């Protein structure tokens, strides 16, 4: 079953909304500004720490969000 254009557009809109809220939350927790994060930079937090995991999640969400807005 294929999704119609409306369904795809609605899903993308909902994904953008979710990602933007999640990105704002994670960047606030980490004390980072999303416009200055270099996605090619290594994770600045020690591996195994909760901040390392949060930064990894933030990085993945920023990549997904940028992909969505680029389409």
C-alpha positions as CSV (number, residue, x, y, z in Angstrom):
1,X,0.0,0.0,0.0
2,X,1.4,3.3,-1.0
3,X,0.9,6.5,0.9
4,X,-0.8,9.4,-0.9
5,X,0.9,12.7,-1.3
6,X,-1.2,14.2,1.5
7,X,-0.1,11.3,3.9
8,X,3.5,11.7,3.1
9,X,3.4,15.5,3.5
10,X,1.5,15.1,6.8
11,X,4.1,12.5,8.1
12,X,7.0,14.8,7.2
13,X,5.3,17.8,8.9
14,X,4.8,15.7,12.1
15,X,8.4,14.4,11.9
16,X,9.7,18.0,11.6
17,X,7.6,19.1,14.6
18,X,8.8,16.2,16.7
19,X,12.4,16.5,15.8
20,X,12.5,20.3,16.3
21,X,11.0,19.9,19.9
22,X,13.4,17.0,20.6
23,X,16.4,18.9,19.3
24,X,15.5,22.0,21.4
25,X,15.2,19.8,24.5
26,X,18.5,18.0,23.9
27,X,20.4,21.1,23.1
28,X,19.1,22.7,26.2
29,X,20.1,19.8,28.3
30,X,23.6,19.9,26.8
31,X,23.8,23.7,26.9
32,X,24.6,23.9,23.2
33,X,23.3,26.1,20.4
34,X,22.1,24.0,17.5
35,X,23.4,26.5,14.9
36,X,27.0,26.1,16.1
37,X,27.1,22.3,16.3
38,X,29.5,20.8,13.7
39,X,28.0,17.4,12.8
40,X,31.4,16.2,11.5
41,X,33.1,16.9,14.8
42,X,33.7,14.1,17.2
43,X,31.5,13.7,20.2
44,X,33.0,16.0,22.9
45,X,31.7,13.9,25.8
46,X,33.4,10.8,27.3
47,X,32.1,7.6,25.9
48,X,29.8,5.8,28.3
49,X,28.4,9.0,29.9
50,X,24.8,10.0,29.6
51,X,26.0,13.3,27.9
52,X,27.8,11.2,25.2
53,X,24.5,9.4,24.5
54,X,22.5,12.6,24.5
55,X,25.0,14.3,22.1
56,X,24.9,11.2,19.7
57,X,21.1,11.4,19.7
58,X,21.2,15.1,19.1
59,X,23.6,14.7,16.2
60,X,21.4,12.0,14.6
61,X,18.2,14.1,15.0
62,X,19.9,17.1,13.5
63,X,21.0,15.0,10.5
64,X,17.4,13.7,10.1
65,X,15.9,17.1,10.5
66,X,18.3,18.6,7.9
67,X,17.4,15.8,5.5
68,X,13.7,16.5,6.0
69,X,14.0,20.2,5.4
70,X,16.2,19.7,2.4
71,X,13.7,17.6,0.5
